Amino acid sequence: MSDHQRETAFLRQCIRYDDTEERHRLEERITQIQRDERIVRRAVWLVALLAALAMAGLGYAAVFMAEYPLNLPQLTTRLLIKALCALGTASLICLFGFLVLGVIFRKELDQRREDCRRLALKVLEARLGIPAPEIAKILREDPDRNAAPSAGGGDSERNKTKEHD
């Protein structure tokens, strides 16, 4: 199971504590997107296999058909090569289309995961309350802001020096 799948499963588990219509719609939509993504992945493998078979057939024709032109009639050989070329070309076009469709499904699933995060935060706030202001302030602050001043001195030392002059 990939990190993406684990995170999605975790978020789905978190939103199960909410029993609203929004949660049911969101969970149903995630299930549908994951099913569609699996179907597209299988289709990619199928057309990749067909493209590889077409290339292997063309390689076979290039190597062995040239040596034995008398085995098959000329018309049959040309027809076979055209069919393999058409199969390979169609497979590559479909492969590109399915890959684009897979990217679209992944982006949509990422959007639904973001909706899950928002809903999970809403459920946590409803059950546990809003965090204390101090904790919320710490969470919002930039970690670089709390870093120690550099050894070369800060602005306050420069200002003191200017006041003395």
N, CA and C atoms as an extended XYZ file, in Angstrom:
495
Properties=species:S:1:pos:R:3:atomname:S:1:resname:S:1:resid:I:1 pbc="F F F"
N         0.841       -1.172        0.000 N   MET     1
C         0.000        0.000        0.000 CA  MET     1
C         0.893        1.244        0.000 C   MET     1
N         0.626        2.157       -0.899 N   SER     2
C         1.450        3.362       -1.014 CA  SER     2
C         1.090        4.378        0.073 C   SER     2
N         1.930        5.396        0.213 N   ASP     3
C         1.670        6.461        1.193 CA  ASP     3
C         0.363        7.179        0.873 C   ASP     3
N         0.127        7.378       -0.411 N   HIS     4
C        -1.091        8.053       -0.861 CA  HIS     4
C        -2.326        7.253       -0.428 C   HIS     4
N        -2.285        5.947       -0.607 N   GLN     5
C        -3.412        5.090       -0.233 CA  GLN     5
C        -3.579        5.028        1.282 C   GLN     5
N        -2.460        4.965        2.011 N   ARG     6
C        -2.533        4.938        3.474 CA  ARG     6
C        -3.134        6.228        4.021 C   ARG     6
N        -2.720        7.357        3.466 N   GLU     7
C        -3.250        8.636        3.928 CA  GLU     7
C        -4.740        8.748        3.622 C   GLU     7
N        -5.142        8.294        2.444 N   THR     8
C        -6.557        8.324        2.091 CA  THR     8
C        -7.368        7.434        3.032 C   THR     8
N        -6.854        6.237        3.326 N   ALA     9
C        -7.554        5.334        4.248 CA  ALA     9
C        -7.659        5.955        5.640 C   ALA     9
N        -6.602        6.627        6.099 N   PHE    10
C        -6.628        7.283        7.406 CA  PHE    10
C        -7.667        8.396        7.436 C   PHE    10
N        -7.688        9.217        6.396 N   LEU    11
C        -8.655       10.310        6.356 CA  LEU    11
C       -10.083        9.791        6.304 C   LEU    11
N       -10.303        8.721        5.557 N   ARG    12
C       -11.640        8.122        5.500 CA  ARG    12
C       -12.044        7.585        6.867 C   ARG    12
N       -11.091        7.018        7.592 N   GLN    13
C       -11.380        6.519        8.934 CA  GLN    13
C       -11.711        7.681        9.870 C   GLN    13
N       -11.019        8.797        9.730 N   CYS    14
C       -11.274        9.962       10.585 CA  CYS    14
C       -12.667       10.541       10.358 C   CYS    14
N       -13.098       10.616        9.111 N   ILE    15
C       -14.399       11.246        8.852 CA  ILE    15
C       -15.560       10.311        9.161 C   ILE    15
N       -15.296        9.045        9.453 N   ARG    16
C       -16.389        8.123        9.795 CA  ARG    16
C       -17.035        8.471       11.129 C   ARG    16
N       -16.372        9.319       11.932 N   TYR    17
C       -16.952        9.760       13.196 CA  TYR    17
C       -18.046       10.791       12.987 C   TYR    17
N       -18.152       11.295       11.784 N   ASP    18
C       -19.194       12.252       11.445 CA  ASP    18
C       -20.302       11.500       10.718 C   ASP    18
N       -21.541       11.762       11.078 N   ASP    19
C       -22.646       11.041       10.449 CA  ASP    19
C       -23.564       12.013        9.720 C   ASP    19
N       -22.960       12.826        8.862 N   THR    20
C       -23.746       13.787        8.095 CA  THR    20
C       -23.836       13.335        6.649 C   THR    20
N       -24.714       13.989        5.935 N   GLU    21
C       -24.891       13.688        4.516 CA  GLU    21
C       -23.619       14.054        3.731 C   GLU    21
N       -22.944       15.108        4.167 N   GLU    22
C       -21.706       15.536        3.508 CA  GLU    22
C       -20.656       14.429        3.555 C   GLU    22
N       -20.529       13.788        4.715 N   ARG    23
C       -19.563       12.704        4.861 CA  ARG    23
C       -19.906       11.529        3.952 C   ARG    23
N       -21.193       11.184        3.881 N   HIS    24
C       -21.611       10.063        3.038 CA  HIS    24
C       -21.341       10.355        1.561 C   HIS    24
N       -21.646       11.580        1.127 N   ARG    25
C       -21.370       11.958       -0.270 CA  ARG    25
C       -19.880       11.941       -0.554 C   ARG    25
N       -19.084       12.472        0.378 N   LEU    26
C       -17.638       12.527        0.202 CA  LEU    26
C       -17.038       11.127        0.136 C   LEU    26
N       -17.472       10.252        1.020 N   GLU    27
C       -16.951        8.890        1.030 CA  GLU    27
C       -17.360        8.128       -0.234 C   GLU    27
N       -18.589        8.357       -0.694 N   GLU    28
C       -19.050        7.717       -1.924 CA  GLU    28
C       -18.252        8.212       -3.132 C   GLU    28
N       -17.974        9.506       -3.157 N   ARG    29
C       -17.205       10.085       -4.278 CA  ARG    29
C       -15.764        9.567       -4.279 C   ARG    29
N       -15.162        9.439       -3.109 N   ILE    30
C       -13.797        8.901       -3.018 CA  ILE    30
C       -13.771        7.461       -3.501 C   ILE    30
N       -14.764        6.673       -3.106 N   THR    31
C       -14.845        5.280       -3.544 CA  THR    31
C       -14.967        5.207       -5.064 C   THR    31
N       -15.801        6.063       -5.646 N   GLN    32
C       -15.986        6.068       -7.104 CA  GLN    32
C       -14.695        6.468       -7.826 C   GLN    32
N       -14.007        7.489       -7.317 N   ILE    33
C       -12.760        7.937       -7.951 CA  ILE    33
C       -11.700        6.843       -7.867 C   ILE    33
N       -11.595        6.183       -6.707 N   GLN    34
C       -10.613        5.108       -6.571 CA  GLN    34
C       -10.930        3.949       -7.517 C   GLN    34
N       -12.210        3.632       -7.683 N   ARG    35
C       -12.605        2.569       -8.610 CA  ARG    35
C       -12.242        2.963      -10.050 C   ARG    35
N       -12.548        4.192      -10.426 N   ASP    36
C       -12.216        4.663      -11.773 CA  ASP    36
C       -10.713        4.667      -12.008 C   ASP    36
N        -9.956        5.074      -10.986 N   GLU    37
C        -8.499        5.105      -11.104 CA  GLU    37
C        -7.935        3.691      -11.300 C   GLU    37
N        -8.503        2.719      -10.580 N   ARG    38
C        -8.073        1.320      -10.744 CA  ARG    38
C        -8.384        0.802      -12.153 C   ARG    38
N        -9.547        1.156      -12.669 N   ILE    39
C        -9.928        0.735      -14.024 CA  ILE    39
C        -8.978        1.337      -15.052 C   ILE    39
N        -8.658        2.613      -14.895 N   VAL    40
C        -7.737        3.272      -15.830 CA  VAL    40
C        -6.357        2.631      -15.750 C   VAL    40
N        -5.906        2.304      -14.533 N   ARG    41
C        -4.599        1.661      -14.377 CA  ARG    41
C        -4.563        0.316      -15.113 C   ARG    41
N        -5.640       -0.451      -15.005 N   ARG    42
C        -5.708       -1.734      -15.718 CA  ARG    42
C        -5.736       -1.530      -17.228 C   ARG    42
N        -6.444       -0.507      -17.667 N   ALA    43
C        -6.499       -0.212      -19.100 CA  ALA    43
C        -5.122        0.200      -19.618 C   ALA    43
N        -4.376        0.945      -18.817 N   VAL    44
C        -3.016        1.341      -19.212 CA  VAL    44
C        -2.159        0.094      -19.419 C   VAL    44
N        -2.243       -0.852      -18.475 N   TRP    45
C        -1.463       -2.087      -18.612 CA  TRP    45
C        -1.877       -2.867      -19.860 C   TRP    45
N        -3.173       -2.907      -20.150 N   LEU    46
C        -3.649       -3.648      -21.316 CA  LEU    46
C        -3.150       -3.032      -22.620 C   LEU    46
N        -3.289       -1.732      -22.774 N   VAL    47
C        -2.840       -1.116      -24.024 CA  VAL    47
C        -1.317       -1.114      -24.125 C   VAL    47
N        -0.618       -1.064      -22.999 N   ALA    48
C         0.845       -1.175      -23.043 CA  ALA    48
C         1.240       -2.569      -23.525 C   ALA    48
N         0.514       -3.584      -23.075 N   LEU    49
C         0.765       -4.951      -23.545 CA  LEU    49
C         0.479       -5.079      -25.037 C   LEU    49
N        -0.620       -4.497      -25.498 N   LEU    50
C        -0.943       -4.537      -26.929 CA  LEU    50
C         0.105       -3.799      -27.761 C   LEU    50
N         0.573       -2.677      -27.274 N   ALA    51
C         1.617       -1.940      -27.994 CA  ALA    51
C         2.903       -2.759      -28.052 C   ALA    51
N         3.254       -3.429      -26.959 N   ALA    52
C         4.462       -4.258      -26.942 CA  ALA    52
C         4.313       -5.444      -27.898 C   ALA    52
N         3.123       -6.057      -27.940 N   LEU    53
C         2.894       -7.166      -28.881 CA  LEU    53
C         2.966       -6.696      -30.328 C   LEU    53
N         2.437       -5.521      -30.600 N   ALA    54
C         2.512       -4.977      -31.960 CA  ALA    54
C         3.960       -4.709      -32.356 C   ALA    54
N         4.738       -4.164      -31.436 N   MET    55
C         6.149       -3.910      -31.724 CA  MET    55
C         6.908       -5.224      -31.924 C   MET    55
N         6.590       -6.217      -31.117 N   ALA    56
C         7.239       -7.519      -31.279 CA  ALA    56
C         6.866       -8.134      -32.626 C   ALA    56
N         5.606       -8.003      -33.023 N   GLY    57
C         5.172       -8.518      -34.324 CA  GLY    57
C         5.869       -7.810      -35.475 C   GLY    57
N         6.027       -6.502      -35.362 N   LEU    58
C         6.735       -5.757      -36.409 CA  LEU    58
C         8.214       -6.139      -36.448 C   LEU    58
N         8.786       -6.358      -35.280 N   GLY    59
C        10.187       -6.814      -35.238 CA  GLY    59
C        10.342       -8.190      -35.875 C   GLY    59
N         9.404       -9.067      -35.576 N   TYR    60
C         9.412      -10.394      -36.177 CA  TYR    60
C         9.295      -10.291      -37.695 C   TYR    60
N         8.379       -9.447      -38.157 N   ALA    61
C         8.186       -9.279      -39.602 CA  ALA    61
C         9.437       -8.701      -40.256 C   ALA    61
N        10.096       -7.773      -39.599 N   ALA    62
C        11.281       -7.153      -40.178 CA  ALA    62
C        12.440       -8.147      -40.283 C   ALA    62
N        12.560       -9.034      -39.312 N   VAL    63
C        13.687       -9.961      -39.297 CA  VAL    63
C        13.409      -11.211      -40.129 C   VAL    63
N        12.275      -11.850      -39.874 N   PHE    64
C        12.044      -13.155      -40.478 CA  PHE    64
C        11.271      -13.130      -41.787 C   PHE    64
N        10.399      -12.171      -41.993 N   MET    65
C         9.617      -12.133      -43.229 CA  MET    65
C        10.490      -11.760      -44.422 C   MET    65
N        11.535      -10.985      -44.193 N   ALA    66
C        12.404      -10.596      -45.297 CA  ALA    66
C        13.146      -11.807      -45.860 C   ALA    66
N        13.446      -12.782      -44.986 N   GLU    67
C        14.173      -13.959      -45.441 CA  GLU    67
C        13.278      -14.980      -46.126 C   GLU    67
N        12.028      -14.978      -45.781 N   TYR    68
C        11.111      -15.975      -46.336 CA  TYR    68
C         9.930      -15.304      -47.036 C   TYR    68
N        10.159      -14.631      -48.121 N   PRO    69
C         9.047      -13.954      -48.791 CA  PRO    69
C         8.108      -14.941      -49.492 C   PRO    69
N         8.534      -16.153      -49.706 N   LEU    70
C         7.701      -17.102      -50.433 CA  LEU    70
C         6.709      -17.820      -49.523 C   LEU    70
N         6.862      -17.708      -48.200 N   ASN    71
C         5.966      -18.407      -47.279 CA  ASN    71
C         4.556      -17.843      -47.303 C   ASN    71
N         4.415      -16.559      -47.374 N   LEU    72
C         3.101      -15.925      -47.391 CA  LEU    72
C         2.968      -15.104      -48.666 C   LEU    72
N         1.766      -15.029      -49.177 N   PRO    73
C         1.568      -14.159      -50.345 CA  PRO    73
C         1.873      -12.703      -49.983 C   PRO    73
N         2.296      -11.934      -50.946 N   GLN    74
C         2.706      -10.543      -50.744 CA  GLN    74
C         1.573       -9.711      -50.148 C   GLN    74
N         0.351       -9.940      -50.582 N   LEU    75
C        -0.802       -9.181      -50.087 CA  LEU    75
C        -1.036       -9.458      -48.594 C   LEU    75
N        -0.897      -10.713      -48.187 N   THR    76
C        -1.094      -11.082      -46.787 CA  THR    76
C        -0.018      -10.444      -45.916 C   THR    76
N         1.204      -10.422      -46.391 N   THR    77
C         2.304       -9.824      -45.628 CA  THR    77
C         2.071       -8.331      -45.425 C   THR    77
N         1.701       -7.651      -46.486 N   ARG    78
C         1.434       -6.212      -46.364 CA  ARG    78
C         0.262       -5.941      -45.432 C   ARG    78
N        -0.768       -6.746      -45.524 N   LEU    79
C        -1.939       -6.578      -44.671 CA  LEU    79
C        -1.576       -6.811      -43.198 C   LEU    79
N        -0.765       -7.827      -42.935 N   LEU    80
C        -0.340       -8.122      -41.570 CA  LEU    80
C         0.494       -6.966      -40.995 C   LEU    80
N         1.401       -6.436      -41.781 N   ILE    81
C         2.245       -5.334      -41.316 CA  ILE    81
C         1.412       -4.069      -41.084 C   ILE    81
N         0.452       -3.793      -41.956 N   LYS    82
C        -0.424       -2.634      -41.758 CA  LYS    82
C        -1.277       -2.800      -40.502 C   LYS    82
N        -1.750       -4.030      -40.265 N   ALA    83
C        -2.558       -4.279      -39.068 CA  ALA    83
C        -1.722       -4.095      -37.800 C   ALA    83
N        -0.483       -4.578      -37.813 N   LEU    84
C         0.389       -4.404      -36.651 CA  LEU    84
C         0.721       -2.929      -36.419 C   LEU    84
N         0.942       -2.192      -37.492 N   CYS    85
C         1.204       -0.750      -37.364 CA  CYS    85
C        -0.023       -0.028      -36.796 C   CYS    85
N        -1.202       -0.382      -37.290 N   ALA    86
C        -2.429        0.244      -36.796 CA  ALA    86
C        -2.647       -0.088      -35.318 C   ALA    86
N        -2.413       -1.353      -34.940 N   LEU    87
C        -2.568       -1.766      -33.551 CA  LEU    87
C        -1.584       -1.012      -32.646 C   LEU    87
N        -0.342       -0.907      -33.063 N   GLY    88
C         0.664       -0.189      -32.273 CA  GLY    88
C         0.340        1.286      -32.130 C   GLY    88
N        -0.059        1.916      -33.232 N   THR    89
C        -0.389        3.341      -33.197 CA  THR    89
C        -1.603        3.602      -32.316 C   THR    89
N        -2.643        2.801      -32.492 N   ALA    90
C        -3.857        2.966      -31.680 CA  ALA    90
C        -3.557        2.725      -30.207 C   ALA    90
N        -2.722        1.736      -29.909 N   SER    91
C        -2.368        1.449      -28.519 CA  SER    91
C        -1.615        2.613      -27.884 C   SER    91
N        -0.697        3.202      -28.630 N   LEU    92
C         0.063        4.330      -28.082 CA  LEU    92
C        -0.822        5.562      -27.861 C   LEU    92
N        -1.761        5.794      -28.772 N   ILE    93
C        -2.692        6.915      -28.602 CA  ILE    93
C        -3.568        6.684      -27.368 C   ILE    93
N        -4.090        5.457      -27.235 N   CYS    94
C        -4.914        5.127      -26.064 CA  CYS    94
C        -4.098        5.210      -24.777 C   CYS    94
N        -2.853        4.777      -24.833 N   LEU    95
C        -1.986        4.831      -23.656 CA  LEU    95
C        -1.829        6.266      -23.183 C   LEU    95
N        -1.586        7.176      -24.113 N   PHE    96
C        -1.460        8.589      -23.760 CA  PHE    96
C        -2.761        9.112      -23.157 C   PHE    96
N        -3.886        8.781      -23.778 N   GLY    97
C        -5.186        9.230      -23.273 CA  GLY    97
C        -5.473        8.697      -21.879 C   GLY    97
N        -5.187        7.420      -21.641 N   PHE    98
C        -5.431        6.836      -20.321 CA  PHE    98
C        -4.507        7.427      -19.264 C   PHE    98
N        -3.280        7.734      -19.635 N   LEU    99
C        -2.366        8.363      -18.680 CA  LEU    99
C        -2.868        9.748      -18.275 C   LEU    99
N        -3.366       10.509      -19.238 N   VAL   100
C        -3.927       11.832      -18.936 CA  VAL   100
C        -5.150       11.678      -18.029 C   VAL   100
N        -5.995       10.700      -18.331 N   LEU   101
C        -7.177       10.451      -17.509 CA  LEU   101
C        -6.787       10.047      -16.085 C   LEU   101
N        -5.721        9.265      -15.945 N   GLY   102
C        -5.226        8.883      -14.627 CA  GLY   102
C        -4.759       10.081      -13.828 C   GLY   102
N        -4.084       11.021      -14.489 N   VAL   103
C        -3.633       12.244      -13.817 CA  VAL   103
C        -4.842       13.070      -13.362 C   VAL   103
N        -5.874       13.131      -14.193 N   ILE   104
C        -7.078       13.881      -13.824 CA  ILE   104
C        -7.746       13.254      -12.606 C   ILE   104
N        -7.852       11.920      -12.592 N   PHE   105
C        -8.446       11.244      -11.437 CA  PHE   105
C        -7.612       11.454      -10.186 C   PHE   105
N        -6.298       11.457      -10.318 N   ARG   106
C        -5.437       11.667       -9.153 CA  ARG   106
C        -5.638       13.067       -8.584 C   ARG   106
N        -5.739       14.078       -9.448 N   LYS   107
C        -5.965       15.448       -8.976 CA  LYS   107
C        -7.322       15.564       -8.287 C   LYS   107
N        -8.335       14.897       -8.841 N   GLU   108
C        -9.655       14.940       -8.223 CA  GLU   108
C        -9.646       14.231       -6.867 C   GLU   108
N        -8.924       13.116       -6.773 N   LEU   109
C        -8.811       12.413       -5.499 CA  LEU   109
C        -8.068       13.276       -4.473 C   LEU   109
N        -7.052       13.998       -4.911 N   ASP   110
C        -6.340       14.908       -4.007 CA  ASP   110
C        -7.282       15.993       -3.480 C   ASP   110
N        -8.170       16.486       -4.341 N   GLN   111
C        -9.139       17.493       -3.912 CA  GLN   111
C       -10.111       16.911       -2.885 C   GLN   111
N       -10.572       15.693       -3.110 N   ARG   112
C       -11.482       15.046       -2.149 CA  ARG   112
C       -10.763       14.769       -0.821 C   ARG   112
N        -9.462       14.450       -0.880 N   ARG   113
C        -8.696       14.256        0.351 CA  ARG   113
C        -8.610       15.562        1.133 C   ARG   113
N        -8.466       16.664        0.423 N   GLU   114
C        -8.450       17.969        1.089 CA  GLU   114
C        -9.803       18.231        1.753 C   GLU   114
N       -10.895       17.847        1.090 N   ASP   115
C       -12.222       17.960        1.694 CA  ASP   115
C       -12.324       17.088        2.943 C   ASP   115
N       -11.703       15.909        2.912 N   CYS   116
C       -11.683       15.028        4.089 CA  CYS   116
C       -10.945       15.696        5.248 C   CYS   116
N        -9.834       16.334        4.957 N   ARG   117
C        -9.084       17.020        6.004 CA  ARG   117
C        -9.932       18.112        6.653 C   ARG   117
N       -10.613       18.877        5.807 N   ARG   118
C       -11.469       19.952        6.317 CA  ARG   118
C       -12.583       19.375        7.192 C   ARG   118
N       -13.222       18.291        6.752 N   LEU   119
C       -14.298       17.671        7.513 CA  LEU   119
C       -13.776       17.052        8.812 C   LEU   119
N       -12.589       16.438        8.761 N   ALA   120
C       -12.011       15.851        9.971 CA  ALA   120
C       -11.712       16.941       11.005 C   ALA   120
N       -11.202       18.088       10.559 N   LEU   121
C       -10.965       19.198       11.491 CA  LEU   121
C       -12.269       19.702       12.096 C   LEU   121
N       -13.314       19.746       11.292 N   LYS   122
C       -14.617       20.177       11.782 CA  LYS   122
C       -15.143       19.209       12.845 C   LYS   122
N       -14.963       17.906       12.615 N   VAL   123
C       -15.402       16.893       13.578 CA  VAL   123
C       -14.589       17.003       14.862 C   VAL   123
N       -13.271       17.184       14.736 N   LEU   124
C       -12.422       17.330       15.926 CA  LEU   124
C       -12.814       18.558       16.740 C   LEU   124
N       -13.059       19.670       16.073 N   GLU   125
C       -13.464       20.882       16.783 CA  GLU   125
C       -14.813       20.695       17.457 C   GLU   125
N       -15.727       19.958       16.816 N   ALA   126
C       -17.043       19.730       17.407 CA  ALA   126
C       -16.949       18.844       18.644 C   ALA   126
N       -16.051       17.881       18.621 N   ARG   127
C       -15.932       16.942       19.750 CA  ARG   127
C       -14.996       17.436       20.848 C   ARG   127
N       -13.909       18.100       20.465 N   LEU   128
C       -12.898       18.498       21.450 CA  LEU   128
C       -12.897       19.994       21.742 C   LEU   128
N       -13.567       20.760       20.929 N   GLY   129
C       -13.576       22.208       21.114 CA  GLY   129
C       -12.439       22.852       20.347 C   GLY   129
N       -12.484       24.162       20.308 N   ILE   130
C       -11.450       24.919       19.615 CA  ILE   130
C       -10.219       24.952       20.507 C   ILE   130
N        -9.025       24.805       19.935 N   PRO   131
C        -7.809       24.812       20.761 CA  PRO   131
C        -7.626       26.140       21.495 C   PRO   131
N        -6.883       26.083       22.580 N   ALA   132
C        -6.597       27.277       23.367 CA  ALA   132
C        -5.895       28.307       22.498 C   ALA   132
N        -6.130       29.593       22.786 N   PRO   133
C        -5.514       30.638       21.951 CA  PRO   133
C        -3.994       30.559       21.906 C   PRO   133
N        -3.364       30.186       23.008 N   GLU   134
C        -1.898       30.105       23.009 CA  GLU   134
C        -1.420       29.010       22.057 C   GLU   134
N        -2.090       27.879       22.084 N   ILE   135
C        -1.698       26.771       21.209 CA  ILE   135
C        -1.941       27.151       19.758 C   ILE   135
N        -3.080       27.782       19.496 N   ALA   136
C        -3.382       28.191       18.131 CA  ALA   136
C        -2.351       29.201       17.631 C   ALA   136
N        -1.912       30.114       18.536 N   LYS   137
C        -0.918       31.107       18.149 CA  LYS   137
C         0.411       30.436       17.807 C   LYS   137
N         0.817       29.446       18.606 N   ILE   138
C         2.058       28.717       18.343 CA  ILE   138
C         1.972       27.968       17.022 C   ILE   138
N         0.821       27.393       16.757 N   LEU   139
C         0.660       26.647       15.507 CA  LEU   139
C         0.728       27.554       14.287 C   LEU   139
N         0.275       28.799       14.425 N   ARG   140
C         0.277       29.719       13.287 CA  ARG   140
C         1.637       30.361       13.049 C   ARG   140
N         2.460       30.464       14.094 N   GLU   141
C         3.733       31.167       13.967 CA  GLU   141
C         4.699       30.410       13.067 C   GLU   141
N         5.576       31.179       12.489 N   ASP   142
C         6.622       30.628       11.638 CA  ASP   142
C         7.738       30.094       12.522 C   ASP   142
N         8.229       28.855       12.302 N   PRO   143
C         9.293       28.320       13.153 CA  PRO   143
C        10.592       29.113       13.069 C   PRO   143
N        10.866       29.791       11.968 N   ASP   144
C        12.091       30.578       11.827 CA  ASP   144
C        12.054       31.827       12.710 C   ASP   144
N        10.882       32.239       13.069 N   ARG   145
C        10.727       33.439       13.866 CA  ARG   145
C        11.238       33.243       15.288 C   ARG   145
N        11.144       32.017       15.786 N   ASN   146
C        11.554       31.729       17.153 CA  ASN   146
C        13.021       31.338       17.256 C   ASN   146
N        13.768       31.427       16.167 N   ALA   147
C        15.181       31.044       16.176 CA  ALA   147
C        15.991       32.059       16.980 C   ALA   147
N        17.107       31.592       17.555 N   ALA   148
C        17.981       32.452       18.356 CA  ALA   148
C        18.658       33.472       17.460 C   ALA   148
N        18.971       34.671       17.984 N   PRO   149
C        19.659       35.677       17.168 CA  PRO   149
C        21.049       35.192       16.775 C   PRO   149
N        21.534       35.721       15.675 N   SER   150
C        22.834       35.282       15.177 CA  SER   150
C        23.951       35.784       16.071 C   SER   150
N        25.138       35.140       16.002 N   ALA   151
C        26.275       35.477       16.864 CA  ALA   151
C        26.851       36.846       16.536 C   ALA   151
N        26.640       37.330       15.349 N   GLY   152
C        27.205       38.602       14.922 CA  GLY   152
C        26.520       39.795       15.543 C   GLY   152
N        25.493       39.581       16.322 N   GLY   153
C        24.800       40.710       16.947 CA  GLY   153
C        23.557       41.063       16.181 C   GLY   153
N        22.610       41.666       16.868 N   GLY   154
C        21.348       42.004       16.233 CA  GLY   154
C        21.250       43.474       15.933 C   GLY   154
N        20.076       43.907       15.579 N   ASP   155
C        19.836       45.306       15.267 CA  ASP   155
C        19.944       46.180       16.501 C   ASP   155
N        19.619       45.625       17.671 N   SER   156
C        19.657       46.446       18.884 CA  SER   156
C        21.082       46.903       19.194 C   SER   156
N        22.098       46.070       18.950 N   GLU   157
C        23.483       46.470       19.186 CA  GLU   157
C        23.903       47.556       18.223 C   GLU   157
N        23.447       47.436       16.956 N   ARG   158
C        23.776       48.471       15.974 CA  ARG   158
C        23.136       49.796       16.362 C   ARG   158
N        21.901       49.774       16.862 N   ASN   159
C        21.223       50.996       17.268 CA  ASN   159
C        21.915       51.647       18.456 C   ASN   159
N        22.415       50.845       19.420 N   LYS   160
C        23.147       51.388       20.565 CA  LYS   160
C        24.424       52.078       20.119 C   LYS   160
N        25.102       51.460       19.144 N   THR   161
C        26.328       52.036       18.647 CA  THR   161
C        26.051       53.361       17.968 C   THR   161
N        24.982       53.466       17.233 N   LYS   162
C        24.628       54.709       16.553 CA  LYS   162
C        24.266       55.796       17.564 C   LYS   162
N        23.606       55.405       18.679 N   GLU   163
C        23.225       56.382       19.672 CA  GLU   163
C        24.464       56.961       20.360 C   GLU   163
N        25.492       56.116       20.561 N   HIS   164
C        26.723       56.595       21.193 CA  HIS   164
C        27.446       57.599       20.314 C   HIS   164
N        27.444       57.446       19.044 N   ASP   165
C        28.178       58.318       18.114 CA  ASP   165
C        27.488       59.620       17.981 C   ASP   165
